[in-house]
Amino acid sequence: MAKVKIANRYVGDSSPCFIVAEIGINHNGSVEQAKKLIDIAVTTGCDAVKFQKRTIDIVYTKEELAKERKSIFGNTNGDLKRGLEFGIKEYKEIDKYCKKKGILWFASCWDEKSVDFMEKFDIPCYKIASASLTDDNLLRYTRSKGKPILLSTGMSTMEEIRHAVKVLGKKDLIIYHCTSTYPSNSEEMNLNVIKTLKEEFGCPIGYSGHERGLTPSILAVALGACSVERHITLDRTNWGSDQAASLEISGLYHMVRDIRQTPLILGDGEKVVYEREIPIINKLRRVK
């Protein structure tokens, strides 16, 4: 059975679902808000929290950064991107806080310099964002660090996924079915792709969801996803492009609870008569 070890946990067939709370940029540039989101992940029983790391002047062109875009940080796209980006001071604080709370943390790095930045910390794995799936140089550079890789497949064709897997290799690789719409509509989720990916690649397959609600994430586990990643927020009405596709504490609690119960509910497939059914048999059956 395919499994990947992340820190002291195994992710894959027959192992408990590895649940990642995606903080991403929902901290809105505030370490204190990031800590509150970490607290939510810990309280609800998630296994890890994830951030995003970019080197702004590498990922975006000068023209892109100069575009007008009003936000809580200023009037240009550059003001927004720089305002959302944590540096070494902030991540040292996050690293210390996660260790104190006993939860894993890692990040999706959008460029090679960001990978070097994250190497300053003892993170257990790397995430490749859907937007980076076709960036062969970044894939190779991230793989060179020798850590497990979680690969998101939103906005990607099967041929692009095959190429990315060829570049990365299947060792210590988890592939996440994903649709990159925020929030995703029901007809865009296509959860049966989880089975398609599992059959083709033989790797552990996860699910990175952007839907409203909980049902698709729970169904994904029933279909064989060994890991689920969902964005989290303090308030879905907060400012920010990812907030509406995120879960507040109540939704996250119920999702984690239902995911943890899913293997028990599915059972082992062997039809049996349960002890608690016997009194019902005696009461209701005319012929035994």
C-alpha positions in Angstrom: 0.0 0.0 0.0 1.3 3.5 -0.9 2.3 5.6 2.0 4.3 8.7 2.6 5.8 9.6 6.0 5.4 13.3 7.0 7.2 14.0 10.3 6.0 11.1 12.6 2.8 10.4 10.6 2.1 8.1 7.7 -0.2 9.4 4.9 -1.8 6.9 2.6 -4.0 3.8 2.5 -5.2 2.5 5.9 -3.7 5.5 7.8 -5.9 8.2 9.4 -6.7 11.0 7.0 -4.1 13.8 7.1 -6.1 17.0 7.5 -4.4 20.3 6.5 -5.8 23.6 7.5 -4.8 26.1 4.7 -4.2 29.5 6.3 -2.6 30.7 3.1 -3.0 34.5 3.0 -6.2 34.6 5.2 -4.0 36.1 8.0 -4.2 39.4 6.0 -0.6 40.2 7.0 -1.2 39.8 10.7 0.8 37.4 12.8 -1.8 37.6 15.6 -4.5 36.7 13.2 -2.3 33.8 11.9 -2.0 32.6 15.5 -5.8 32.6 16.0 -6.1 30.5 12.8 -3.5 28.1 14.1 -5.6 27.9 17.3 -8.6 27.0 15.3 -6.7 24.2 13.5 -5.4 22.8 16.8 -8.8 23.0 18.6 -10.6 21.1 15.8 -8.0 18.3 15.5 -6.2 19.2 12.2 -2.8 17.6 11.6 -1.1 20.6 10.1 -1.4 24.2 8.9 -0.2 25.5 5.6 1.0 29.0 4.5 2.0 30.4 1.1 5.5 31.9 0.4 6.4 34.2 -2.5 9.3 36.3 -3.4 7.2 39.2 -4.7 9.7 40.7 -7.2 10.3 37.2 -8.8 6.8 35.9 -8.9 5.2 39.1 -10.3 6.4 41.5 -13.0 6.9 45.2 -12.4 3.9 45.8 -14.7 1.7 43.5 -12.6 2.8 45.0 -9.3 2.1 48.5 -10.6 -1.5 47.8 -11.6 -4.2 49.7 -9.8 -5.9 47.6 -7.1 -7.4 49.0 -4.0 -7.0 47.0 -0.8 -6.5 47.4 2.9 -2.7 47.9 2.1 -2.9 50.6 -0.6 -3.9 51.3 -4.2 -1.7 49.0 -6.2 -1.3 45.2 -6.7 2.2 45.5 -5.3 0.9 47.1 -2.1 -1.4 44.2 -1.7 1.1 41.4 -2.4 3.8 43.0 -0.2 1.3 43.6 2.6 0.2 39.9 2.6 3.8 38.5 2.6 5.4 37.4 5.9 9.2 37.6 6.3 11.7 35.9 8.6 10.6 37.6 11.8 7.0 36.6 11.2 7.8 33.0 10.3 10.1 32.6 13.3 7.2 33.5 15.5 4.9 31.1 13.6 7.4 28.3 13.9 7.7 28.9 17.6 3.9 29.1 18.1 3.2 25.9 16.1 5.8 24.0 18.1 4.3 25.2 21.3 0.8 24.1 20.1 2.1 20.8 18.8 0.9 21.1 15.2 2.9 20.7 12.0 3.3 23.6 9.6 4.6 24.0 6.1 4.1 26.1 3.0 3.6 26.2 -0.7 6.6 28.0 -2.3 6.0 29.9 -5.5 9.7 30.3 -6.5 13.1 28.9 -5.8 14.1 31.7 -3.4 11.1 31.0 -1.3 12.2 27.3 -1.1 15.5 28.5 0.2 13.7 30.7 2.7 11.7 27.8 4.0 14.8 25.7 4.3 15.7 27.8 7.4 12.9 26.0 9.2 12.5 22.3 9.9 9.3 22.0 7.9 8.3 18.3 7.2 7.2 18.7 3.5 6.5 21.1 0.7 3.3 21.8 -1.2 3.3 22.6 -4.9 0.4 25.0 -5.6 -1.8 24.2 -8.7 -0.4 27.4 -10.3 3.1 26.0 -10.1 2.4 22.5 -11.5 3.9 23.4 -14.9 7.0 25.1 -13.5 9.5 22.3 -14.1 12.4 24.3 -12.6 10.5 24.9 -9.4 9.5 21.2 -9.2 13.0 20.0 -9.6 14.4 22.5 -7.1 11.8 21.7 -4.5 12.4 17.9 -5.0 16.2 18.5 -4.5 15.5 19.3 -0.9 14.7 15.7 -0.2 11.3 16.2 1.5 7.9 14.8 0.8 5.9 16.8 -1.8 2.2 17.4 -1.9 1.1 18.3 -5.5 -2.1 20.1 -6.2 -3.6 19.6 -9.6 -6.2 22.4 -10.1 -6.5 24.0 -13.6 -4.3 21.1 -15.0 -4.9 18.6 -17.7 -4.1 14.9 -17.2 -1.2 15.3 -19.6 0.2 18.2 -17.5 -0.2 16.1 -14.3 1.6 13.2 -15.9 4.5 15.5 -16.9 4.7 16.9 -13.4 4.8 13.5 -11.8 7.5 12.4 -14.3 9.6 15.5 -13.2 9.0 14.9 -9.5 9.1 11.1 -9.4 6.6 9.1 -7.4 8.8 8.7 -4.3 7.3 10.6 -1.3 4.7 12.2 -3.5 1.0 12.8 -2.6 -1.2 14.1 -5.4 -4.2 16.2 -4.6 -7.3 16.4 -6.8 -8.3 20.1 -6.9 -10.4 22.5 -8.8 -9.1 26.1 -8.8 -12.3 28.1 -8.5 -13.1 30.1 -5.4 -15.6 28.9 -4.3 -16.1 25.8 -6.5 -19.6 24.9 -7.8 -20.8 21.3 -7.5 -20.5 20.6 -11.3 -16.8 21.6 -11.1 -15.7 19.2 -8.4 -15.6 15.9 -10.3 -14.6 13.9 -7.2 -14.4 10.7 -9.3 -11.0 12.0 -10.5 -9.7 10.8 -7.1 -10.2 7.2 -8.3 -8.7 8.1 -11.7 -5.5 9.5 -10.2 -5.2 6.6 -7.8 -5.5 4.0 -10.6 -3.0 5.8 -12.8 -0.3 6.9 -10.5 -0.5 4.4 -7.5 0.5 7.3 -5.2 -1.5 8.4 -2.1 -4.2 10.7 -3.4 -5.6 13.7 -1.5 -8.2 16.3 -2.0 -7.8 20.1 -1.9 -11.2 21.7 -1.8 -12.5 25.2 -2.4 -16.2 24.5 -2.1 -18.8 26.0 0.1 -19.8 23.6 2.8 -18.5 20.2 3.9 -20.0 17.4 1.8 -17.5 17.2 -1.0 -14.6 16.9 1.4 -16.2 14.1 3.3 -17.2 12.3 0.1 -13.6 12.7 -1.1 -12.4 10.6 1.9 -15.1 8.0 1.1 -13.8 7.8 -2.4 -10.2 7.1 -1.2 -8.6 10.5 -0.5 -6.0 10.0 2.3 -5.6 13.7 3.0 -7.9 16.7 2.8 -6.8 20.4 2.7 -9.3 23.2 3.2 -8.8 27.0 3.6 -9.8 28.3 7.0 -10.8 31.7 8.2 -11.9 33.6 11.3 -14.9 35.0 9.4 -15.9 34.2 5.8 -17.0 37.9 5.4 -13.5 39.1 6.1 -11.6 41.0 3.4 -9.7 38.8 1.0 -10.1 36.7 -2.1 -9.9 33.3 -0.4 -12.3 34.0 2.6 -15.5 32.9 0.9 -14.1 29.5 0.0 -12.9 29.0 3.6 -14.3 27.3 6.7 -14.9 29.0 10.0 -14.3 27.1 13.2 -17.7 25.5 13.4 -17.5 24.1 9.8 -14.0 22.9 10.3 -14.9 21.1 13.5 -17.8 19.3 11.8 -15.6 18.4 8.8 -12.8 17.0 10.9 -15.3 15.0 13.0 -17.1 13.6 10.0 -13.8 12.7 8.2 -12.6 10.9 11.3 -15.8 8.9 11.4 -15.9 8.0 7.7 -13.7 4.8 7.9 -15.8 3.5 10.7 -19.0 4.3 8.8 -17.7 2.6 5.6 -16.8 -0.5 7.6 -14.9 -3.6 6.2 -17.5 -4.7 3.6 -18.4 -7.9 5.3 -22.1 -8.3 5.8 -22.9 -9.3 9.4 -25.8 -9.2 11.9 -24.8 -6.9 14.7 -25.5 -7.7 18.3 -27.8 -4.7 18.7 -29.9 -6.0 15.8 -30.8 -9.3 17.5 -33.6 -7.9 19.8 -35.0 -6.2 16.7 -35.0 -9.6 14.9 -36.8 -11.2 17.8 -39.4 -8.4 17.9 -40.1 -7.9 14.2 -39.4 -11.1 12.2 -42.2 -13.6 11.8 -39.9 -16.2 10.3 -36.4 -16.5 11.7 
